[in-house]
Amino acid sequence: MADLKLELVLLPVSDVDRAKAFYTEQLGFHLDVDHQPNEAFRVVQVTPPGSACSVTFGIGITEAQPGAYRGTHLVVEDIEVVRDELVERGVEVSAVRHMTPEGWKDGVDPNHAKYNSFADFADPDGNTWVLQEVRPGSDP
């Protein structure tokens, strides 16, 4: 089968300018496009640092309700560093937690196992995001 590359996710928001400020100023996403040919259509595309996939929001691009997206993952190498940076930028991020055979435990996985440490935040509309730690060379 040919490669299938995820390139763009449409995100429903209620206020395009507020979302643009949140994603570029607070999250540090790169602004790729802000195009509005008329009052019925506007597209804003932003890309997380280091990502091949972008996020687009605007006017006239999706029927989904603002805040409807849940659990979109951002993979990071050091979840504590990224969480601290986001908090310094004014983003409300949950405490880091990890999964054990007994259930959720506070803090980073002590072994930094891939895909096992998480923290959450939401954009101003309530679309939720998950930070997930994947360190190079860590155990699965």
C-alpha positions in Angstrom: 0.0 0.0 0.0 1.2 3.5 -0.7 2.2 5.9 2.1 -0.7 7.7 3.7 0.5 10.9 5.3 -1.7 12.8 7.8 -1.3 16.4 6.8 -4.2 18.4 8.2 -6.7 18.3 11.0 -9.8 20.6 10.9 -10.5 22.0 14.3 -13.9 23.6 15.2 -13.6 26.9 17.0 -16.0 29.7 17.9 -13.6 32.7 17.6 -10.9 32.5 15.0 -8.8 35.3 16.3 -8.9 34.0 19.8 -7.9 30.5 18.6 -5.1 32.0 16.4 -3.7 33.8 19.4 -3.9 30.7 21.6 -2.2 28.4 19.1 0.5 30.8 17.9 1.3 32.8 21.0 0.6 30.3 23.9 1.3 27.0 22.2 4.0 28.3 19.9 2.6 26.8 16.7 3.9 28.3 13.4 1.3 30.4 11.5 1.3 29.0 7.9 -1.9 30.6 6.4 -4.4 33.3 7.4 -6.6 33.8 4.3 -10.1 35.4 4.2 -11.4 36.1 0.7 -14.8 37.0 2.0 -17.0 37.1 5.2 -18.2 33.5 4.7 -14.8 31.9 4.5 -11.6 32.2 6.5 -8.8 29.6 6.9 -6.1 29.8 9.4 -3.5 27.0 9.3 -0.9 26.5 12.1 1.7 23.8 12.6 3.2 22.5 15.9 7.0 22.9 16.0 8.6 19.8 14.4 5.3 18.4 13.1 4.5 17.3 9.6 0.8 17.6 10.4 -1.0 21.0 10.7 -4.2 22.2 12.3 -6.7 24.4 10.4 -9.6 26.4 11.8 -11.7 29.2 10.5 -15.0 30.2 9.1 -16.9 27.9 6.6 -14.5 25.0 6.9 -16.3 22.4 9.2 -19.7 21.7 10.5 -18.3 20.3 13.8 -19.3 22.2 16.9 -16.6 24.2 18.7 -15.0 22.1 21.5 -16.0 18.8 19.9 -12.5 17.5 19.3 -11.1 15.3 22.1 -7.7 13.9 22.9 -5.6 15.0 19.9 -2.1 13.9 20.8 1.1 15.9 20.7 4.2 13.6 21.0 7.1 15.2 23.0 10.5 13.9 24.0 10.4 15.4 27.5 6.9 15.9 28.9 8.1 17.8 32.0 10.0 20.4 30.0 7.2 20.9 27.5 4.5 21.1 30.2 6.6 23.7 32.2 7.0 25.8 29.0 3.3 25.7 28.2 2.4 26.6 31.8 4.9 29.6 31.6 3.0 30.6 28.5 -0.3 30.7 30.4 -1.7 27.3 29.3 -3.6 25.4 32.0 -2.0 21.9 31.7 -2.9 19.0 34.0 -0.2 17.3 36.1 1.8 14.6 34.4 0.6 11.0 35.1 1.5 7.6 33.9 -0.2 4.2 33.7 0.8 1.2 35.8 -0.7 -2.3 36.3 -2.5 -0.8 39.3 -3.9 2.2 37.3 -2.9 5.8 37.0 0.0 7.2 39.1 1.1 10.8 39.4 4.3 11.9 37.7 6.3 10.7 34.7 6.8 7.0 34.1 10.0 6.3 36.1 11.4 4.2 33.2 10.2 6.8 30.6 8.5 4.0 28.7 7.3 5.1 25.3 3.6 6.2 25.1 3.1 6.0 28.9 3.4 9.5 30.4 0.6 12.0 29.7 -0.7 15.5 30.5 -3.8 17.3 29.2 -4.9 20.8 28.2 -7.8 22.4 26.3 -8.0 25.3 23.9 -10.3 28.2 24.7 -13.3 26.3 23.0 -12.7 23.1 25.0 -11.0 21.1 22.3 -8.7 18.8 24.3 -5.1 17.9 23.6 -2.8 15.3 25.2 0.9 15.6 25.6 2.4 12.1 25.3 6.1 11.3 26.0 8.1 9.3 23.5 11.8 9.5 24.2 14.2 8.2 21.6 15.6 4.9 22.6 13.2 4.4 25.5 11.6 1.0 26.0 8.2 0.4 24.5 
